Amino acid sequence: MPYTTLLLIICCAVFYYRVGEAEYSSGWLLALVSVALWAIGIFAFKFGWSGNLLLQVGLFLALTCWNMMRPPRK
């Protein structure tokens, strides 16, 4: 696996860790989901960078929709 792919995996995991800490007080879970999506995309579906980045965007959009539909915090 090329180093640039590993760098992208780490960057996305850090991004989702920070999002998880800010929104859900649990960053490790989102970072793990991000890395799992990369692994599934690489090994199961044979996606390249663009496909895996689209998976990450899809995860971000799913989290955005989830936050829009849940009731506001007090």
C-alpha positions as CSV (number, residue, x, y, z in Angstrom):
1,M,0.0,0.0,0.0
2,P,1.5,3.4,-1.0
3,Y,2.4,5.9,1.6
4,T,0.0,8.5,0.2
5,T,-2.9,6.1,0.8
6,L,-1.8,5.6,4.4
7,L,-1.5,9.3,4.8
8,L,-5.1,9.8,3.5
9,I,-6.4,7.1,5.9
10,I,-4.7,8.8,8.8
11,C,-5.9,12.2,7.8
12,C,-9.5,11.1,7.5
13,A,-9.3,9.2,10.8
14,V,-8.0,12.3,12.6
15,F,-10.7,14.4,10.9
16,Y,-13.5,12.1,12.1
17,Y,-11.9,11.7,15.5
18,R,-12.1,15.5,15.9
19,V,-15.7,15.6,14.6
20,G,-16.6,12.8,17.0
21,E,-15.1,14.6,20.0
22,A,-16.8,17.9,19.1
23,E,-20.3,16.4,18.3
24,Y,-20.7,13.1,20.1
25,S,-18.0,13.1,22.8
26,S,-16.7,9.9,21.3
27,G,-14.1,10.4,18.6
28,W,-12.6,6.9,18.6
29,L,-15.8,5.3,17.3
30,L,-16.0,7.6,14.2
31,A,-12.3,7.2,13.6
32,L,-12.7,3.5,13.6
33,V,-15.7,3.7,11.2
34,S,-13.6,5.8,8.9
35,V,-10.7,3.4,8.9
36,A,-13.2,0.5,8.4
37,L,-14.7,2.2,5.4
38,W,-11.2,2.6,3.9
39,A,-10.5,-1.1,4.5
40,I,-13.8,-2.2,3.0
41,G,-13.3,0.1,0.0
42,I,-9.7,-1.1,-0.6
43,F,-10.0,-4.8,0.0
44,A,-13.6,-5.6,-0.8
45,F,-14.6,-3.2,-3.6
46,K,-11.0,-2.5,-4.9
47,F,-11.7,1.3,-4.9
48,G,-8.9,3.7,-5.5
49,W,-8.4,7.1,-3.9
50,S,-11.4,8.7,-5.5
51,G,-13.8,5.9,-4.5
52,N,-12.6,5.9,-0.9
53,L,-12.8,9.6,-0.6
54,L,-16.3,9.4,-1.9
55,L,-17.0,6.9,0.9
56,Q,-15.6,9.4,3.4
57,V,-17.8,12.2,1.9
58,G,-20.8,9.9,2.2
59,L,-20.0,9.2,5.9
60,F,-19.8,13.0,6.4
61,L,-23.1,13.5,4.7
62,A,-24.7,10.7,6.7
63,L,-23.5,12.3,9.9
64,T,-24.8,15.7,8.8
65,C,-28.2,14.3,8.1
66,W,-28.2,12.5,11.4
67,N,-27.4,15.8,13.2
68,M,-30.1,17.7,11.4
69,M,-32.8,15.1,12.3
70,R,-31.9,14.6,16.0
71,P,-33.4,17.0,18.5
72,P,-31.2,19.9,19.7
73,R,-29.1,19.5,22.8
74,K,-29.7,21.6,25.8
